[in-house]
C-alpha cells in the first residue's frame, strides 16, 4: 500500500513492538504526552528499565518531556503563533505557565 511504512523486523516477535505503538507514543499531541508509566505499558516493558537508562544519561523522563515542550514552544513562537495559542497547544493552562516553564 502506498504511503505506509513496513513494520520493523522485530515486530513479528510479539505485541511489544510495532509502528502503531511507536506512533501512539511519539505522535501524541503535546498536551497529551504520556507519562513514563503509560509509555512502558504501551510497549509492554517494566518502568524501571527506561528510568534507569535516562538516569544513566544524567536526566529524567520529565526533563526530556520539558525539553521537547521547550523545543516545540520555540518553533511555534518563531513561526509567529501567539503565546496564548502555543500555551494551549502544549497543554499549559495559561500563557503565564508557558512563560515560567520556558524560562526554566
N, C-alpha and C positions, 0 to 999 in steps of 0.2 A: 504494500500500500504506500502510496506517495505521501511524503511528509512525516512518516513515522520513523522512529529510531529503533533498531533491533535491540532486544534485551541483551544485557551483558552475558557473557558465557557462564558466569556463576549464578545466573537467575534460575537455571534449571535445577540447582541444588536444593531449592526449597522456597518457602514463603518468606524467608528472611530478606531476600534481595529482589531487585526489580525496579524498573524505571518508574512505575506508578508510585511506589513508596517514596522514592527519592524526590519525585516531583511534588508529592504532597507536602513533604517537609521543606524543601528548598524554595518552592514557589508559593508558599503561603503568603497572603498579604501581610505586610509588615506589622499591622496591628494585631495579627493573629499568629505571630511567631510562636511555635510550640515550645513549652519548657523542656528541659533535658529528659524528664521522665516520659513525656509524650513521644519524644523522638525515639527513645530507647524501646518503648512498647511498639512503636510503628515498625521498627527494624527487628524486633524480637531479640534484643540484647539486654543484658543487665546494665543498670545505670553506672555501676562502679567503674567499668572499663573506660568509657569515654571521659568520665570525670577525671580519672587518673591520667589519661592521655593529655587532656588540656592543662591539667595542673603541672604535668611534666614540662609543658611549653611555657610555664610561668603565667598562666591566665586562668580564666574560668569560663564556663558556658555563658553566664550573664554578661561578662566583659566582651565576649565575642558578639553577642546579640547587640550590646550597646555600640560596638564598633561598626556593625552593619547598619544600624539605625543612623549613626553619625554620617556614614558614607552616603546613605540614601538621602538624608536631610541636605547634605552638601550638594549633591547632584540636583535635587529638586529645587533648592533655593537658587542655584546658579542657572537653572533653566527658567527662572523667573516666576515660579509659583509663590503666592503669598504665604507668609509664615503660618497663618491660620490653616490653610489647606495642607501644608506639609505636616503640621502637627496632627491634624485629623487623619491623614493618610498613614502616619507612622504610629497611630494608636495613643497619642497623648491627649489628655483630657482638655488641654487648652494650650495656647501658644506659649504662655509663660513656662509651662512644664517642659516644652521642647527647648526653649532658650536655656533653661537651667541645665538640662541634660547635655545640650550641645557644648556648653561652657566647661563641663567636667573634663 
